Amino acid sequence: MDYRVYYWDIPFRGVFVELLLHEVGASYQRRDASEIYPDKNLQIDCPGMAPPYLYDYGIQKTIAQLPAILMHLARKYDYLPGSAEGQALALKVILDCGDVLMEVTRFYGLQMWDKAAWQTFREERLSRWMQLFEKTGSDYGLRQDRGFLLGASISVADIAVAALFGTLTHCFPTLAKDLNRHAPFVAALVQRVEQRPVLAAFLAQQRRKYGRDYCGGEIGRSLQKVLG
Ligand SMILES: N[C@@H](CCC(=O)N[C@@H](CS)C(=O)NCC(=O)O)C(=O)O
């Protein structure tokens, strides 16, 4: 066994970690986040405020913060571009994904969505986020039928973008047309990544288990209400 992943029974942030682990062929056991959060938060290495957590058997340490987990795995399995610039950009893409998650959930449910607020967000910010990923991909050679977000080979950025937009459009199918309109190359990339055999098998099994559940709590219900 290579890793343990601690997360809730939802895809949201956990799917980023699990997709990358499947992509690189690492073995892991999924554990409920409540085994660490909140009571044992301070007992892990570099205490993390909230899940996901990754326990790495190789170093016998637990890592928190999704971007740190993805960068750790990406470095280990050579899923980063070679140049310093490319590596900074990969981290930037991961952080962008995290920002989108925060915005979609209104900073973890600080406020609930209503139809008007959602519509404004969808038209003004979500569309811009999509265009921004599309611009990055286009700049690095992504096309409708080929390529990756940051160059000629797959990197952690492709996995992150698939985890973000693949999950969003699966859970809220109406958003597929937004992605196709604002980021057609990214939409095609997400499909190509999701169709990689090892990822397709994992996603099929996860989607059977969770259905269209995206994130938890009241904000999850609020999203379903405006988008369902
Ligand atoms: N910045 C952290 C955010 C972690 C986070 O917000 N986790 C959520 C689930 S996705 C949670 O369980 N939050 C509970 C809390 O913050 O108390 C990361 O990227 O890993």
The ligand as an SDF file (V2000), in Angstrom:
LIG
                    3D

 20 19  0  0  0  0  0  0  0  0999 V2000
   -7.3920   24.8660    1.5710 N   0  0  0  0  0  0  0  0  0  0  0  0
   -7.7500   23.5430    1.9460 C   0  0  0  0  0  0  0  0  0  0  0  0
   -9.2530   23.5330    2.2040 C   0  0  0  0  0  0  0  0  0  0  0  0
   -9.7190   22.3090    2.9150 C   0  0  0  0  0  0  0  0  0  0  0  0
  -11.2350   22.3270    3.1050 C   0  0  0  0  0  0  0  0  0  0  0  0
  -11.8810   23.3710    3.0930 O   0  0  0  0  0  0  0  0  0  0  0  0
  -11.8150   21.1310    3.2990 N   0  0  0  0  0  0  0  0  0  0  0  0
  -13.2530   21.0090    3.4310 C   0  0  0  0  0  0  0  0  0  0  0  0
  -13.7600   19.8680    2.5800 C   0  0  0  0  0  0  0  0  0  0  0  0
  -13.3100   20.1400    0.8880 S   0  0  0  0  0  0  0  0  0  0  0  0
  -13.6030   20.7270    4.8840 C   0  0  0  0  0  0  0  0  0  0  0  0
  -13.7830   19.5930    5.2850 O   0  0  0  0  0  0  0  0  0  0  0  0
  -13.6930   21.7980    5.6620 N   0  0  0  0  0  0  0  0  0  0  0  0
  -14.0150   21.7570    7.0630 C   0  0  0  0  0  0  0  0  0  0  0  0
  -13.4010   22.9470    7.7990 C   0  0  0  0  0  0  0  0  0  0  0  0
  -12.7360   23.7770    7.1660 O   0  0  0  0  0  0  0  0  0  0  0  0
  -13.5690   23.0190    8.9960 O   0  0  0  0  0  0  0  0  0  0  0  0
   -7.3480   22.5600    0.8280 C   0  0  0  0  0  0  0  0  0  0  0  0
   -7.1960   22.9950   -0.3270 O   0  0  0  0  0  0  0  0  0  0  0  0
   -7.1310   21.3730    1.0910 O   0  0  0  0  0  0  0  0  0  0  0  0
  1  2  1  0
  2  3  1  0
  2 18  1  0
  3  4  1  0
  4  5  1  0
  5  6  2  0
  5  7  1  0
  7  8  1  0
  8  9  1  0
  8 11  1  0
  9 10  1  0
 11 12  2  0
 11 13  1  0
 13 14  1  0
 14 15  1  0
 15 16  2  0
 15 17  1  0
 18 19  2  0
 18 20  1  0
M  END
$$$$
